[in-house]
């Protein structure tokens, strides 16, 4: 049965050499005695890219797992990069845009996710820098505002832990999490000093000790 490809994947076939339009050619190569490593590598990459965007490192890892020789894998990856089917900078920008606005993740959390996917530090920094500090603050305030009502009626320390924890799980710094939680509670008339709470946000404070601190969201 032929594999349905996106227009980008079909363009890649023309740009990287003759690859059968279905999955049969690679299957015959793997099953037979005259395997063409580059044809197999192209087919694997095209199938993965048809399903979802991938980084170069992700594709390279998949080819290693499938036993594709390194020289064949590198040749195919280089050609795919030439025709922009692999573009880690574009991947990073799209990832940051989607995951920040869709899930509220901080630049720090997004950078960690991109590093895990093998994106180069320069591409990561450029993508995260597009957010800007004001955007991160606005998103942090929005996250806290959505959770605030659910904490009403609870003791002030518990409310603070929950609000700070929301931001901690999204990767926001201690200073920003404390600042946004403090602002939200003070707008509701909570007397933090009377409750014995010190939500200071001095710069340079370590992240250890954040109330409700949990691992970054994945």
Secondary structure, 3 states (H helix, E strand, C coil): CCCCCCHHHHHHHHHHCCCCCCCHHHHHHHHCCCCCHHHHHHHHHHHHHHHCCCCHHHHHHHHHHCCCCHHHHHHHHHHHHHCCCCCHHHHHHHHHHHHHHHHCCCHHHHHHHHHHCCCCHHHHHHHHHCCCHHHHHHHHHHHHHHHHHHHCCCCHHHHHHHHHHHHHHCCCCHHHHHHHHHHHHHHCCCCCCCCCCCCCCCCCCCCCCCCCCCCCCC
